[in-house]
Amino acid sequence: MKKSSKILLLVITVMTIIMAMTVTSFAETSGDFEYQVLDDGTAVIINYTGSATNLAIPSKIDGYTVTSITGLTFIGCDSLQSTKIPDSVTGIGPNAFSNCTNLKSITIPDSVTLIGVGAFENTAYYNDENNWENGALYIDNHLIDVNSNLPSDYTVKSGTITIADSSFKGCDLVTVTIPDSVVKIGGASLNTSGTCFMYSDKLTAINVSSNNKYYSSKDGVLFNKDKTTLLQYPIGKAATEYTIPDTVKTIGGSAFEDCRSLIGVEIPASVSYIGYSAFELYDEDDNYVYIPIKGYKGTYAETYANENGHEFISLGGPSETYTGLYKYGDLWCYAKNGKLDYEYTGLAKYNSKWYYVEDGIKDGSFNGLVEYGKSLYYVKNGVVDKSYTGLVKHSDGKYYYVKSGV
């Protein structure tokens, strides 16, 4: 990856965490703390001006519950030797406690599910080799970082809740196994793994416990639980082609970044969003490499390829004037004027039957009443059931009499 792009991605990671907090006030001061009130009525600590040796961060400031500590809040606070973070806090920003060189005792509650890049770097705790276990640094139930002593095949400790952003960046990891306890892997949201595995060019597989409630994996590729978001394709996988599963709707930021073996990626019609730097790749001379994208005409894959300079290899698609259901690979989708309409939810006719469509994709699991025109239609297993007569409860809580499906 180009150096300037690496720096930009780090900046964006930091900014994403900041922007995720909607602020409704300017900075307020309470004792040694500066804070801001978020639109949900909670507070985020943004600065500390004190010189305490042992600091229990308050769970409330001026009556506001403290939920976050932003990046750089305690950076370089040399007086600090121990700190306890309250269980009201869910997020700790990048470099929040970095360079607190005397900070040797840190308590992080299980409520924390987001830890930014370098949050505890160059603290006394971080620099004490006795705190590192088999090449990994943990604080309570949170994986903070790894070093060169990490084995090539590593299993994250059972009970771990958070894997901090950039924790596996640039290591010689070949495979990693994520336990069922993990709630968050890097990044600022569940739509990205952030810089967690960046530069780990030997990584071939990210394996997730089938009992994990938030993440899953298939063939070593990291997804969210229901596989609607592809989060990370391992940089070191040797495959030259990859077909994204048709359950995927979102490709996370940096998901395929620096994947040098790939010469083609097939994107299904279900995908309606691709994150920042998802396919970013530079050759040894710092020239941008555009991975060819395969997909169906009229889908987001074609739009993305055209807008970002990638070669688009068409797998077929409807004519530019076609409106209605159309088969894209294994999916039936709703096309409008030859382009898949991801905003359409309702009924669509194909041959002699009416089908239920949600977000542009035919949904065969839907059961209930659907409004179309001036009537309500009874849908069973995704198809209007003209044989049904009887009462049906609608989403508004009322019962409606249906005759022959209408």
N, C-alpha and C positions, 0 to 999 in steps of 0.2 A: 504494500500500500504506500502511496506517495506520502512523504512526511507531512506536508501541509494538510493533507486529508486526515491523517491520524490525529493531528492536533485539533482540527475542526470537529472530528467526531467526539473527542474528549470534551470539548467545549459544549457541544450539543447535548452530551450526556448530562453534564452539570446543569445546563439551562433547562433541560427537560424536567429534572427534579424540581428546580425552582418554579418553573411555569406550572407544574402540576398543583402548586399551592396558590389558590386565588386569594390575593391579599385585599382586605377591605379597609385598611388603615395604614398610616405612616408608622414609622418606628416609635414605640413607646419605651419608657425606661422604668424599671422597677428594681431598686437596689443596684446590684452589679450586672443585671441582665438587661439587654435590649431585646424587644420582641415585636412581632407584628400579629395582628388578628386576622385569621383567615375567614373566608365567607361562610364557613360552617360554624363560626363562633369559637373555634379553638385557636390556640396560640402556637407560634413557631419562634423558637429562640434564634436570634440572628447574630448576637454578639455578647461577649462576656468581658467585663472590664476589671474584675476583681483579682485578688491575689491569694485566694484560699489554697490551703495545702490539701485538705480533705473536703471534697465538695459533693454534697447530695443535691443533684439538680432537682428543683421543685416540680411537682406534678401539676401545680397550678400557679399562675402569676396573675395577680390582681383579679382573681376569680375566673380566669380563663384556663381551661385544661391545656396543658402543653402536650402537643402530639408530634412535634418534629424539632430537630436540631439541624439548622442549615449548614452548608459547607463553610469551612474556615472559622466557625464560631469560636473555638477554643485554640486555634492554631498558635503554636509557639508560647503557650502559657507555661512558663518554666516552674512556677510555684506549685503547680498541681502535681500531687503525688498519688491521689486516689480519687475516683469519682464513681458515683452510683447513678445510673440513668433510671428514671421512674418508669413504672409499667404503663403509664399513659402514652409513652412515646412509641411511635411505629416506624419512624424513619430517621436515619442519621446521614447527613449529607457528606459529599466528598471533602476529604481532608479536615473534617470537623475537629479532630483532636491531634492532627499530625504535628510533629516537632514539639510536642509536650514531652521534653526529654527526661523529665523526672517522674512521669506518670507510669507507675508500676502496678497499680491495682485498679481494675476496671470491671464494673458490673453492668451487663447488658441483659435486660429482661427478655422473656420469650415474646413479648408483644411487638418487638422490633422485627419488621419483615423487609426492611430496605436499608442497606448499608452501602454508601457511596465509595468511589475510588479513593484509596489511601486514607480512609477515615482515621486509622490509628497508626499510620506509618511513622517511624522514627520516634515512637514513644519508648520509655524504658521497658514496658511490657513487650513491645514488638522486638526490641533489640536484645532481649534476654533469650539466649538460645535454649535455655531450659524450658521455655514455654512452648517450644515448637515440638510437635509430635510427628515423627516420620515425615518430615518435610512440610508439615501443615501447621498453621497457627489458628487456634480456636480461642474465642472468648466466650465462656459459657456455652450456649448452644448455637454459636454462630461461627462459620468458617470465614476467617478474615483474609488470609493470604497463604500462598505456598512458595517454597523455594526450590533450589536445585536438588535437594535431598528427597524430593517427592518421588515415589516409585512410578514407573511408566504406566502401570495399571493400578489405579487408585480407587478405593471405595470410600466415599464420604462417610464420616462417623454417623451411626444411627442416633437419632435424636436431634440432629442438626436441623435448624429451622431456616436460617438464612445463609446463602452463599454470597459474600460481598462482591460488588462489581469489580471486575479486573482481577479477581482472585487467582484465576488460572492463566492469566495473560502471559504469553511468551514462554511457557514451561514445556518440558519434553514429554508431556503426558501423551499416552497412546490411547488408553481407554479410561473412562471415568464412570463410576456407578453412583447414581443418586438415590438415597434412601426414601422411604415413604414419608418421612417427617418433614422434608424440605418444602417450604412455602414459597420461597422466592430465590431465583437464580439471577444475580446481577441485575442490570438494567433499572429503569425507572418505572416500568409497567410490565404487565404480563404479556405485552406484545413485543417484547424484545429481551434478549439475554445481555444486552448492552455490550460492554467490552470484556465480558467474563472470560471468553475463550480466545480473544484476539491474539494473533501471532503464534498460536499453538499449532504449528504446521505439521506436527507428527500425530495429531489427534485423529483417530479413525472411527471412534464410537463413543457416543454419550448414551449410556444405558440408565433407564429409570425404573424403579420398582413399580410393578403393576398396581400396587396399593397406594401409590402417591395420588393425592386428591387434586393436584394442581398441574402436574406435568406428566408426559408420557414420551415414549420413544418407539421408533420403528426403524429397523435396519441401521441403528446407531444414530439416527437423526432425532433431534430434540423438538418436541411439539408441546403445546399446552395439552391439558387433559383430554379434551374431546377432539384433538387433532384438527381444529379449525385454524390454528396459527402455527406456522412453521417458524421455529425460533432460531435454530442453529444447525447448519449442515457442517459436519466436522471437516476442517480444512485439509486434513491429511488423508481423507478417503481417496482411494485410487480410481474409482469409477470415472469414466469419461462422459457418461450420460446419466441424467437423473430425471425421473418422472415424479412430480409432486402429486401426492394423493388427492383425489377429488373431494375429500372432506375439507380441505384447506380453503379458507376465505382470505386469510391475511398472511403475507410473507414478512416476517419481522425485519427491522433494520439490521444491516450487516449479516443477514442470515447466510449468504453465500460468499461473503467477502473473502478475498485471497484464496479461493478454492481453485488452484491452478490446474488440477487434473481435468476439470470439467470443460467440455467443448460444446455442451448443449444441455439446456434445461427445458423440460416440457411443463408448461403451466396450464392447469385445468381451467375450465370455464367458471368454476366456483370462485376463483380468486378475484377479489374486487379492490384489494389494496396491497401495495408493495412499499415497504418502509425505506428509509434513507440508507443509501450505500448498500442495499441488499445484494447487489451483484458487482460491487466495486473490486476491480482487479487491475494491477499494473505489472508490466513485464520488468525484466531486469534493467531496462533502460528508462524506466519511469514513464513508459508510454501506456496509456489507458487501453485495456483489452476489453472488447465488447463480446461477452459470451452470447452466442446465438440463442434465441428464445423460440421455442416451438409452442404453438397454440392454435386456437380456432379463430377464424375471422369474426370480427364484431365483438370480441371479448376484451376484457381489461388487459390481457396479455399482449394483444396487438397494440393497444393504445400505449401501454408502457414501453414496449419495444420501440415504437415509432418516436415517442417523445424523448427517449433517452439514448438513441443512436444504436440500438442493438439490431442485428439482423433478425427479421421475423420470418419464421418458416411456418407457413400455413398448413394446418391439418384438415382444412375444410371449413365450411360455414355456410350460412344462408345468403341469399341474394340481398342486395342493398335495399330492396323494397319490401322484403318479407317481414311480416309481423305475426307472431304466434309462437307456439312451442316448436323447439328445434332441438335435435339430439346433438350434444357436444360430447364426444367420447362416450362415457358411461352415464352422463347426466342429461336430463331433459330440462331445458331452460327457456325462458321467455325472451324472445327477440323482438325488438321494435325497430322497424326500418333497417333491418340487417345487423343491428347491434344488440348485444345482451343488455337488458334493462334491469340493473341490480336494485332499482328502487320499486319495482312493481311487486305488489302483493295482492292477490285476488284470484279470480278464476280465468282459465284460458282453455279454449276449445281445440281439440286435436281429433281429426276424423269426426266421429259422432259423439265423443265423450268430452265432458268438462272436467278439468283437473285443477287442483289447488296449487298455487304458486306463491312462495314466500321469498322475498328478496331476490327475485329473478330465477329461483330454482324450484322445480317441481318437488313438492313435499308429500311423499306417499304415506306419512305417518299421521297426517292431520285428520282430526275428527271434530265435527261441529258445524255451526251455521256460518255461512259466508255471504256477505252482502254483495250483490252484483246487479247493477242497474237499480231498479226500484224494488227488487225482491231479495229474500233470503233463501239460500240454497243449503240443503243438508249434504255435507261431505263426509264420506266414510272411507278411511284409509286413502285419503287424498283425491277421491273421485266422487263427483256428484252422484248420489244414490237415488235414482228416479223410482226405485221400487219401494222406498220407505214412506210410510204414512204414520203419523203419530206426533207426540209432543217431544220437543227438543229444547234443552236449556241453552240459552245464548250467553255470550260473554258478559252481557249487561245484567245477568242474574235472572232474567225473565224467561218464562217458558213460552214457546211458540208452536202453534199447530202446523205441521208440515204434511202436505198431500202430494204424493208422487215426487217427493224430493224438493218441493218448492213451498 
